[in-house]
């Protein structure tokens, strides 16, 4: 009998408490550590745009460095690097999403963007370290998992699909525009300038999160503040393969962070 109220309390933030979460986030935005303005989809879109714009700039230089470093196995090594990165991202995304339900979205936005962009300047310092760090950075290359949780915090249920689409369109716009700009700068001024510009854009994104992005999930709205503990089941990436009906059971409860990984909130 005692377990049922706990499950009910844990499930309320995803479904019925969006207005309260938004109000709580607005009230928390007055703190000096919360950034500028109220939490909004615009904050999430800018973070995504800057991160992937920085990486898009490196499309042409990365192919050049990849060929110079692995002349005999260029495409094989590219596939291996991206495969390891993707696998690590798949395994870590639900965990980081669940942890953001405990400690808030902003720290994990900062963490994911920092470690995702950390390899960028290494391209001109040490190509071997650059490609090694790209692979390992897959553990933190899950900004979308936290971004979608952020969007879920600041929108009501009927607005959420539109907001997700808007953020995804911003991501696509960054990847469409930045490779062309990077290729032009590379042809005109060399790869070193492209890497420098990409590094500056990445630093701008980190500074934007640190100083301008408000926390969307105030402490009083987090499950731990109600005495509800986060289960390791919430960090299970293989919940993707669990039938939708099974996810509704008490033992397979999802937090907003993990649910955002499923793109089903």
N, C-alpha and C positions, 0 to 999 in steps of 0.2 A: 504493500500500500504506500510505503514511503517513497518508492522509486518513481511512481507516476507523476507527482507534482514536480520532481526535479526535471524530468523529461519535458514536461509542459513548459516550465520556465525556460529551459534551454532552447526550445523551438520558437519562442515568441520573437526574438530579434529578427529572424529571417523573414517572417511572414507579416506579422501585424504591427510591428513597432517602428516602421520606417518614419512616420511623422515624428515620433518621439526622438528617434536617433538624429534626425535632421535638426530638431529643435535643440537637442543636447549639443550637437556640433556647433551650432550657431552661438550658443551660450559660451562654449569653451573658446571661441575664436578671439575673445578679448585678451587672452593671455599673451604676453610678449613672446612666448616661444611657439605660438600657434601659426604665425605667418600673417599674411595680409588678406583681409576680407573674410567672407564666409566660405566654407568648403564648397566647391562646385565642380561640375564636369570640366570646366575650362582649365582648372588646375591640373586635372588628370591628363587632359589632351595635350597641354603644353609639355608636361613631363615626357610623355610618349613621343611627341614630335621631335623634341631635342635629342633624346637618346638615339632614336633610329636615324635621325638626320646625320648625327655624328658618324654612325656606322656606315650609312649609305655613302658618305663622302669617300670612304676607304675602299670602295668596290674595285676601282682600277688599280690603285697601289697594292692592294692585297693580292690580286691576281699576279702582279709582277713579282712581288716578293715570294709568293708561293712557288712560282716557276723557278726563280733563282735559287731557292732553298732546296726544292725537291725537283730537279730538272727531269729526272727519269720517271717519277711517279707523282706528277703534279695533281691530277684529278683523283687518284687513289688517296693521297694524303689529305686532300681537301674533304673528300667524303668521310674519311676516318675522323678528322678533327671535328667536323660538324656532327657526325654521328655520336661521338662521345659527349659533345656538348648537349645535344638534344636528349640523350638518355639521362644525363645528370639533371637536366631541367625537368624532365618528366617525373623523376623520382623526388625532387625537392620541392616542386611547386605546391603540392597540397600541404606539406609541412610548413613552409613559409607562410602560406595563406592562413593556416590554423594558428601559427604563432602571432600573426598580425591581429587575430581576434583577441589575443591576450595582452599584447603590448602596444597595440595601435598600428595604424597604417603608415604614418610618417616615418618612423624609424626604419621600417622595412622597404619603403620607397627609396630612402637614402642609401640603404645597404645594397639593394639590388642594382640600382643605377651605378653606384660607385664601383662595385666589383665587376659589373658588366663592361664598364668603360675603362677599367684599370689597364687592360692590355693595349689600348690604343697607342700611347707613346712608345711602347716597347717595339713597335714595328721598325723604328729607325735605330733603336738601341741594340736589340738582339732578336733577329727573326725567330730563332729557336725558342727563346723564352716567350716571344709573342704568341706563337702557335700553341705552345704548352699552356700558357695562361688562358687563351681562348677556350681550350678544352675544359680546363678546370673551372673556369668562370661559369660553366653551365649550371653549377650548383646554385648560383645566384642570378642567372639570366632568366628570371621569372617575373619581370616587372609587371607583365600583363596580369598575373595572378593577383597581385596587390592592387593594381590599378582598377580592375573590375570590382574588387571588394570596396575600394574607395568610392567608385561610382554607385555601388549598391547602397552605401551609407548615405549619400547625399541626394538620392532620387527616390521617389515613391514608386511602387511596383508598376503602375501603368506607364511610367516614364522610362523605365529602365532599359527596355529593348532599344528605344530610340537613342538613349545616351550611349549604350554599348556600340551601336552602329556609328555614332558620331565620333567616338574615340577610335574605332577601327578605321574609319575613313581618314582621320588625321594621321594615323600610323601609315596607311597606304600612301597618302600625299607626301609624307617625308621620304619614303622609299622610292617614289617616282621621281622626285625632284633632285634629291641629293646625289645619286650616282652621276647624273649628267653634269652637275656643278663640279663634283670631284674630278671627273674626267677632263673637264675644261681646265681646271686649275693645275692638274697634273701635266697636261700637254703644254701649258703656257709657262708654268713656273716651277714644275718639278714635284715629285712625290713628297719631299720634305715639307713643303708649304701645306699640302693637303693634310698631312698628319698633324701639323701644328694647328690648322683650323679645326680639325675634328677634335683635337684635345681641348681647345678653347671652348667649343660647343658643349663638350661633355662636362667641363668644369662649370660652365654656365648653368647646365641642367642641375648639377649637384648644388650649386649656390641657390638656385631657384627653389629647390626642395627645402633646403636648410632654412632659408629666410622668408620665403613667400608662401609656401604651401601650408595651409592650416590642417591640423589634425581633424579627420572626419569621424573618428570613433572615440569619443571622450571616455575617460576611465570609468565613469559611473554606468556606462552602457555595456561594459565588457563582462563576459560571463563570470570571471573570477570575482568581480565585485558583488555578485549574488551568491558566492560560494559554490559555483558550478565549475568543476574541473574539466580541462581539455583532455579528451581521450586520445590515445595514440591512433585509434581507428580514424580519427579525423585527418591524420597525416598519411593515410594509406593511398598511394596513387592508383592502386588496382581497384578502388571503389568505382572507377570509370566503367569497369566491366560488370558491376553489380546491377541487376535489373532495377529499373526506376522504382518499382513498388517496394523493393527491399530497402532502398535508401530511406524510405519513410518510417521504417521500424525504429524503435527507441535505441537499439544497440548500434545503429548505423547513422546516428545523428551527424549532420554536417554543419559546421560553422559557416559564417558568411565568406570567410577567406577561402575555405576549401570549396564551397559551392561555386564561388566565382571561377575556380579552376575548371569546373564542369561547364561553365557558360550557361548554366541553367537557372540562375537566380532570377 
